[in-house]
Amino acid sequence: MSTHAKRERLLLADLLEAAGPDAPTLCEGWNARDLAAHVVVRERRSDAAAGLVVPALRSRLERVTSEFASKPYEELVQLIRTGPPRRSLYALKQVDEAANTVEFYVHAEDVRRAQPQWTPRELDPVFADALWTRLEKMSRVLGRRSPVGLVLRRPDGQTAVAHRGAPVVTVTGEPGELTLFVFGRQEAAKVELDGDKETVARLYEAKLGI
């Protein structure tokens, strides 16, 4: 049975392949090649990927990522599609599912939504629930830099507090859209915001995400 992470991995690879190396993405300053290199380094070079969270190792991360970005684009896409080597923690199904489901979903949308005339993607209910479960666990980390109180709300009324404070903005949308919003893709997320105009504007300008 295919996992959510595996399906999103294959979709991401297909989207990158179709878009081409110079295609724009929602990741500021990154084209499709840069995004592909990031994904490959993250799961194949743990020694360098630590720079994503450890500032002192950032220069190493940038160097290794640059090295991978110089590889043929088709090779990068194939490395994503085939997955990590057996020695990688990401090769474990449980780790892959926990660490990559949201990662690959967000990056797939980074590619999709940067293209002209993109259309919203309808997620199956099981996958939507899986994203919501992860969002409930991650929301306070993702929303920690919000300048205002931030509440995430599904259309069915389920809520998660991403940041405590006042005034408050309530963001309503499907789990996939809420995920994109708190990962810093506010402008691309199809959501409704309830709050005064000035407070909503501050939230849109905030650097949300990890």
DAMODA-V733258 format. One record per run of one state. SS is the DSSP state (@ for helix, = for strand, . for the rest). FROM is the first residue (numbers start at 1). LEN is the number of residues. If there is no record, write none. Layout:
ss->{SS;SS}
from->{FROM;FROM}
len->{LEN;LEN}
This chain:
ss->{.;@;.;=;.;=;@;.;@;.;@;.;@;.;@;.;@;.;@;.;=;.;=;.;=;.;@;.;@;.;=;.;@;.}
from->{1;4;20;24;25;31;32;45;46;53;55;70;73;83;89;92;93;113;125;143;149;154;159;164;168;173;175;183;186;189;192;195;197;206}
len->{3;16;4;1;6;1;13;1;7;2;15;3;10;6;3;1;20;12;18;6;5;5;5;4;5;2;8;3;3;3;3;2;9;5}
